[in-house]
Amino acid sequence: ADLRAKAEAATPGQWIAQHDYNGERLTDPENDNEFSSVLPVDGSWPEDVICEVWSGNHLDEPNAQHIAAACPPVVLALIDRIEQQDAEIARLNARGKEAAK
């Protein structure tokens, strides 16, 4: 599927990873498993949570930080940059072929 379409359809804006609420580590009250949430920078927990990240090996924090860092504006900027570079490579290749004639 098209990564640009997915990024454009996702919750807009910058995202953050949240590991605590009011100074308390986010924990499932039923089993004490810790988790992290990803939400918009201007969002509030738990109303605006985009996703929750659970991990049995304490990787919920770095995984949530990675997901938050790959928010739609970042993904779209990367796609734009790749497309610009692809166009520049094509232009240079065409110019090289013309010079070789």
N, C-alpha and C positions, 0 to 999 in steps of 0.2 A: 504494500500500500504506500501511498505517497506521504512521505515524512512532512512535507510542507503543509499538506491538508490537515494532517493530524495536529501539528503545532498550531495552526490557525484555529482549529476547533477546540483546543484546550483552554483552560482557564487563563485569561490574558494576564500580562504583567509579570513582574518579578516575584519569585517565590522564596520562601525561607523554610528552614527545617526547625522544628520546635521539639525540644526534648523534655521540657518541664512546663508546668503551669502553676503560677503563684509560688514559685520556688520548690515545688515538689516534682520529682521525676515522674513522667507519664508511665503509669503502671495499670495493668488490667486488674481491677479489684477482685475478680474471680480467681485468678491464679498467680498474681504478682509478676507476670511477664512484663518486662519493660518494652516500650515502643516509642517511636518518634512519629511526628506528624509533619506533613508538608502542607503549607497554606500560603495564600498570597501575602506579600509584605504588609499590606494594609488590612489583612483579615484578622479575625479573632478566633481563638480556639474555644470550643469545638465547632462552632457554627460554620466556619468557612474552610474546614479541612478538605484538602484536595485528595490526600491519601494518607493512610497510616502504614508505617513500615515496621514490621516485626522481624526479629531475628533471634534465634536461639543461641547465637554465638557472639552477641554484643556488637554486631555490625549494623544495628538499626540506625545509630547516629551517623556514621559515615555514608551509609546507603541513602539515608534521607537527605543528607547534605548534597550528595551527588545528584539526586533527583531534583532537588530545589535549584541547583546550579544549572541544570539543563532545562530551564523554564522556556516557554515559547519564544520570547524575544531573543534569547541566546541561540536557540536552534535555528530560528529564521535568519539571524545574522550569519551564522555559519553556512547555511544553505546559500544565501546570497553571495557570500565570499567564494564559495566553491564554484558557483555558476559564473562569477566574474573571472575567476582564474581559468576555468574551462574555455570561456570565450576568448581570453587573451592567448591561451595556448593555440586555439584554433586559428586566431588571427596571425600569430607568429608562424605557425606551420604553413598557412597559405602564402604568407610573404616569402618564406623560405623556398617554397615550390616555385613561385614566380621568379625568384632570383636564380634558381637553378636552371631555368629554361634557356 
